[in-house]
Amino acid sequence: MTERRTFVIVDGENIDATLGNSLLGRRPTPEERPRWERVTTYAERLWGQPTQGLFFLNASSGQLHTPFVQALLAMGYRPVPLSGGHDVKVVDVGIQRTLEAIAQRGDDDPVDVLLCSHDGDFAPQAGALLDAGHRVGLLGLREFMSTALTGLGLEVHDLEDDVAAFLSPLPRVRIIPLEEFDPAYFLR
């Protein structure tokens, strides 16, 4: 039996779209995107086991953004560039197949999953992972998580608050538990 490990599965399109469409109202700049090396470091500390990042990319255009792919490789991620027809959500299908493959693995290769996405399309696969005895967590911005995923009772880890994956604060409006409320933040 091999040592238990964690796969951090990143839906890069979903994270970028959430930042751009829901928070910034424009395409995020590189400085506004998560620091992906912080994500795998957080994952290793979280469950105390080796971590492998898989970063899914849509390469249907036939082009790869080589500097970004090289940066991912330098941070220890395995880029997964997928292509397909315009009517196929290649990243979603690739992640779904990967989650299904993990759920079918035996006890000889125990793995857990931190899914970095807000997309409810992965709920059936996340549920199957839980049923198969895998630990599953969500990474993203808490207020944008699909209820299809959070309804499974998955651990939610906020990219900004828990992981500290951003260089500067995001322009978020969210519910603040009273015990965490700091009036000084609003009096600046």
C-alpha positions as CSV (number, residue, x, y, z in Angstrom):
1,M,0.0,0.0,0.0
2,T,1.3,3.4,-0.9
3,E,1.3,6.6,1.2
4,R,-1.9,8.6,1.3
5,R,-1.7,11.7,-0.8
6,T,-3.8,14.7,-2.0
7,F,-4.6,15.7,-5.5
8,V,-5.4,19.4,-5.9
9,I,-7.6,19.6,-9.0
10,V,-7.8,23.1,-10.4
11,D,-10.6,24.2,-12.7
12,G,-8.6,27.3,-13.9
13,E,-11.4,28.5,-16.2
14,N,-14.0,28.5,-13.4
15,I,-11.7,30.4,-11.0
16,D,-10.8,32.9,-13.6
17,A,-14.4,33.4,-14.7
18,T,-15.5,33.9,-11.1
19,L,-12.8,36.5,-10.5
20,G,-13.5,38.3,-13.8
21,N,-17.3,38.2,-14.1
22,S,-18.4,38.2,-10.5
23,L,-15.8,40.3,-8.7
24,L,-13.8,42.5,-11.1
25,G,-16.1,43.0,-14.0
26,R,-13.1,42.4,-16.4
27,R,-10.4,39.8,-17.1
28,P,-8.1,39.5,-14.0
29,T,-4.5,40.6,-14.4
30,P,-1.8,38.2,-13.4
31,E,-1.3,40.0,-10.1
32,E,-5.0,39.5,-9.3
33,R,-5.0,35.8,-9.8
34,P,-4.3,33.2,-7.1
35,R,-0.7,32.4,-6.2
36,W,-1.0,28.7,-7.1
37,E,2.1,27.6,-5.1
38,R,0.3,28.8,-2.0
39,V,-2.6,26.5,-2.8
40,T,-0.5,23.3,-2.8
41,T,1.5,24.4,0.3
42,Y,-1.9,24.9,2.1
43,A,-3.1,21.5,0.9
44,E,0.0,19.8,2.2
45,R,-0.4,21.4,5.6
46,L,-4.1,20.8,5.7
47,W,-4.1,17.1,5.7
48,G,-0.4,16.4,6.4
49,Q,0.3,14.4,3.3
50,P,2.1,14.8,0.0
51,T,0.2,16.8,-2.6
52,Q,0.1,16.9,-6.4
53,G,-1.6,19.7,-8.3
54,L,-3.4,19.0,-11.5
55,F,-4.2,22.3,-13.4
56,F,-6.8,21.8,-16.2
57,L,-6.6,24.1,-19.2
58,N,-8.8,24.5,-22.3
59,A,-6.4,24.2,-25.2
60,S,-9.2,23.8,-27.9
61,S,-7.7,26.8,-29.7
62,G,-4.6,24.8,-30.4
63,Q,-2.5,27.2,-28.5
64,L,-0.9,27.0,-25.0
65,H,0.1,30.0,-23.0
66,T,3.6,28.7,-22.7
67,P,4.9,31.1,-20.0
68,F,1.9,30.1,-17.7
69,V,2.4,26.4,-18.4
70,Q,6.1,26.8,-17.6
71,A,5.2,28.6,-14.4
72,L,2.8,25.8,-13.4
73,L,5.6,23.2,-14.1
74,A,8.0,25.2,-12.0
75,M,5.5,25.2,-9.1
76,G,5.2,21.4,-9.3
77,Y,1.8,21.3,-11.0
78,R,0.9,18.9,-13.8
79,P,-0.8,21.0,-16.5
80,V,-3.6,19.1,-18.2
81,P,-4.3,20.9,-21.5
82,L,-7.4,19.5,-23.1
83,S,-9.0,20.2,-26.5
84,G,-12.3,19.4,-28.1
85,G,-15.2,20.8,-30.1
86,H,-16.7,24.2,-29.4
87,D,-19.8,22.5,-27.9
88,V,-17.8,20.5,-25.3
89,K,-16.8,21.8,-21.9
90,V,-13.4,20.1,-22.1
91,V,-12.1,21.2,-18.8
92,D,-15.3,20.0,-17.0
93,V,-15.3,16.7,-18.8
94,G,-11.6,16.1,-18.0
95,I,-12.1,16.9,-14.3
96,Q,-15.2,14.7,-14.1
97,R,-13.3,11.8,-15.7
98,T,-10.4,12.3,-13.3
99,L,-12.7,12.4,-10.3
100,E,-14.4,9.2,-11.5
101,A,-11.0,7.5,-12.0
102,I,-10.0,8.4,-8.4
103,A,-13.3,7.0,-7.0
104,Q,-12.6,3.7,-8.8
105,R,-9.1,3.3,-7.3
106,G,-8.5,0.6,-4.7
107,D,-7.2,0.9,-1.2
108,D,-3.7,0.2,-2.5
109,D,-3.4,3.9,-3.7
110,P,-5.4,6.0,-1.3
111,V,-5.9,9.6,-2.4
112,D,-7.9,12.6,-1.3
113,V,-9.1,15.5,-3.3
114,L,-9.2,19.3,-3.0
115,L,-11.3,20.5,-5.8
116,C,-10.6,24.1,-6.8
117,S,-13.9,25.1,-8.5
118,H,-17.3,26.6,-7.8
119,D,-19.0,24.4,-10.4
120,G,-21.9,22.2,-9.4
121,D,-21.3,20.0,-12.4
122,F,-18.8,18.0,-10.3
123,A,-21.3,17.1,-7.5
124,P,-22.0,13.6,-8.7
125,Q,-18.3,12.7,-8.8
126,A,-17.6,14.4,-5.5
127,G,-20.4,12.4,-3.9
128,A,-19.0,9.2,-5.4
129,L,-15.6,10.0,-3.9
130,L,-17.1,10.5,-0.5
131,D,-19.0,7.2,-0.9
132,A,-15.8,5.4,-1.8
133,G,-14.1,6.7,1.4
134,H,-12.0,9.6,0.0
135,R,-11.7,12.9,1.8
136,V,-12.9,15.7,-0.4
137,G,-12.6,19.4,0.1
138,L,-13.5,22.5,-1.9
139,L,-11.2,25.4,-2.7
140,G,-12.6,28.7,-4.0
141,L,-14.5,31.8,-2.9
142,R,-17.0,30.7,-0.3
143,E,-19.9,32.9,-1.5
144,F,-19.7,31.6,-5.1
145,M,-19.7,27.8,-4.2
146,S,-22.4,25.8,-5.8
147,T,-25.0,24.6,-3.4
148,A,-24.8,21.2,-5.2
149,L,-21.3,20.9,-3.9
150,T,-21.7,22.5,-0.4
151,G,-24.9,20.4,0.1
152,L,-22.7,17.3,0.1
153,G,-21.2,18.5,3.4
154,L,-17.7,19.0,1.8
155,E,-15.1,21.0,3.7
156,V,-14.9,24.5,2.1
157,H,-11.6,26.3,2.1
158,D,-11.6,29.9,1.0
159,L,-8.8,30.9,-1.4
160,E,-8.5,34.4,0.1
161,D,-9.3,33.9,3.8
162,D,-8.0,30.4,4.5
163,V,-5.3,29.9,1.8
164,A,-4.1,33.5,1.5
165,A,-3.7,32.9,-2.2
166,F,-4.0,36.5,-3.3
167,L,-1.4,39.3,-3.1
168,S,-4.0,42.0,-2.3
169,P,-7.6,41.9,-0.9
170,L,-10.4,41.1,-3.3
171,P,-13.4,43.4,-3.6
172,R,-15.8,41.0,-2.0
173,V,-19.0,41.6,-0.1
174,R,-19.9,38.7,2.1
175,I,-21.6,37.8,5.3
176,I,-19.4,38.4,8.4
177,P,-19.9,36.3,11.5
178,L,-20.3,38.8,14.4
179,E,-17.4,37.2,16.3
180,E,-15.1,38.0,13.3
181,F,-16.4,41.5,12.7
182,D,-13.7,44.2,12.9
183,P,-15.2,47.7,12.7
184,A,-11.7,49.1,12.0
185,Y,-11.8,47.6,8.5
186,F,-14.8,49.7,7.6
187,L,-13.5,52.8,9.2
188,R,-10.4,53.2,7.0
